[in-house]
Amino acid sequence: MTGVSGLRFGPRWPLPNGVRLVGGESTGSFVARLAHGNGLGLAEFLGRVGQGQASADPERVERYPQFTEMYVNEAGLRHLEVLSGLSAGMLRRVLPSLAERYVLPGGGEALWQWPWEAENGFLVRRCTLCGYARRVCEPVWLMSEDNWQVCLRHLRWTDDSRSQEPSFVGLKVLPECVRAHRGRLRMVRRFGVAGGRVFADASRIVRCWWTGMPDEPLWAERAWRAGLGARTARAVPLVIYPEAVALAWSMLRFEQGGRFGSADRTRWLADTECLMAGAGLDCTVGRDELLRWLEGCGRDVPGRLRGR
Ligand SMILES: [Zn+2]
């Protein structure tokens, strides 16, 4: 007899206590909750999932869920399916790291790896109030495209910081960052991939700006309101958010306008510098970055539209 799994080796029956699925959760976070929900340590649970790497130090894995993600091969996925009592299709739809492209090679025996850097995103803590609302009381780590997340429902900012404190930033004290986040969501809804790409470009540029003047009062004051050190790396995406979104809109308007002549570029640069100066930034610091972006802009349009 091979049990409900149909596998000759490995677990045969689901663990008695299932856990609620959370969309976008990291596999490591999910299995930790499943193990703890059944009174098992992670090491004990992992012994049932298969043979893996990093299993030599499961306590470290258990203590630092924000550092690492779990990847399995097809047989490992079957074991997870059996232990959780959930279908592989359902697990794959909800847990991004189980997507086919991240499945480990190797048939036969179940395998899992637990690398110290996640391969497909950032491990970001989920808003705990959202968890409580769904009766999920254990911390949940999301596999996120950005190294931070905003919960608009509870106005909390969480990130992938390896330091535990603070575990979130309350955004009530930073209304301009909430507005920026809503603006970014609007941008992505309206312009799709182009919106995401331009925001990434704008963030990179404003981040360079920040590196040139980390003590800029505009940003230092926001970091102070957030309860973060003005020069700490984790504060950067939050404190520059309003300027990054404003710059992204300006870049999008320029791209969408489709006019890339030298006069158009000069006008855009002057307008954008004006916009950033209005926010209180020293424009000489960021000009090189803006020029570099302008240089690449409009390359894909027909020559007649390009500047000479
Ligand atoms: Zn929330």
Boltz pocket constraint, residues with backbone or C-beta under 6 A from the ligand:
constraints:
  - pocket:
      binder: B
      contacts: [[A, 127], [A, 128], [A, 129], [A, 130], [A, 131], [A, 151], [A, 152], [A, 153], [A, 154], [A, 155], [A, 156]]
      max_distance: 6.0
